[in-house]
Amino acid sequence: MFAWIRNKLRPVETRSSGSGYTAQVMAARDSYLSGRRGVAELTATVQSCVSLWEGAFAMADVTGTDLLTRQAMATLARSIALRGEGIYLIRDQGLVPAVDWDVTTRFGLPRAYRLSLPEAGGGRTVTALAAEVLHLRIGSDHVTPWIGTAPLRRSSLTGAMLHAVEAALSEVYETAPLGSQIIPLPDAGADEMANLRHELKGRRGASLVIEGIAQATAAGMNPQIGQKPDQLSPDLSKSMTAETLAAAREGILSAYGVLPALFNRAATGPVVREAQRQLATWTLQPIAALLAEEASVKLGGMVEIDTLTPLQAFDAGGRARALTGIVKAMTDAQAAGLAPGDLAGALRLVGWQEGTE
């Protein structure tokens, strides 16, 4: 009887389900940390892509606000290239970058932030509403739309392979006996041979081991035939390291929107210009449009950001030829007495209406 009463009075243990609040917080935190693994951030390939993003945003034409300075644009470009998102606290003095942050959301939209701001004497933490924070993010998914993902995280396997290959090659060039040889010499005393080996040991590019004829004979070799130095340098061509490294680099370049042909040593001027157009048109300008939309909402005015014109990411020759054709067509239309309305209708048929570039 008392046992039954005790069981009834015992509090009921509740557990969260897999789709509950705890699971969502853990998934969000995992997504946040995974975007900063830095697997391949130290490679020259990644830093070259980041420098292209940084330089393009620093040169971008910004109209509608004075807060998005060139320094702020360059810092923001580096942040989104390596982290997938960037946050600035809006103040009258300018935009203050945040080192770390926590966010609370409502209906999947950020509502408030707790920001860690950098200071020379040590960082400090402030709390701000979403309207006070400029938050740019790229590569967001539907599970955590308030978190951006970097290109490296979206191509983590390629980044890990690039890092592994470069790390392996660095270890080979640091520890392998490159240029070392095994040199057969006439027999000598054991002490003399040991002294020679000790003196030559570890000298990169020199003789590493000295082998006597007696040792060769004991090993079953004819001491009079085939006496030549043997190389100890590893044959890396059989491991396909060059092909693997090139493939990994091309994958990282593509993830950042850079045509691999841009880093080809045989690239010519047209290839370089086409790579610039590809990067600016399909990667940088859409990100600039996202930033302009965010800035227009948070800064209270229409903000426009153009990366195509400063980078000259267009076919100048093609535009010149198109302009020449348009002028010639308009001149012929006027000479033929064609009405302006008819000319405008003809231009619309080929997509040359007002507002097109």
PyMOL commands that set and color helices and strands:
alter all, ss='L'
color gray80, all
select helices_A, chain A and resi 2-9+21-34+44-59+70-83+130-132+151-154+156-175+190-200+213-218+236-239+241-255+260-263+269-299+316-335+340-349
alter helices_A, ss='H'
color red, helices_A
select strands_A, chain A and resi 61-63+85-91+94-97+100-106+109-117+124-129+133-137+181-185+207-212+230-231+304-306
alter strands_A, ss='S'
color yellow, strands_A
deselect
rebuild
show_as cartoon
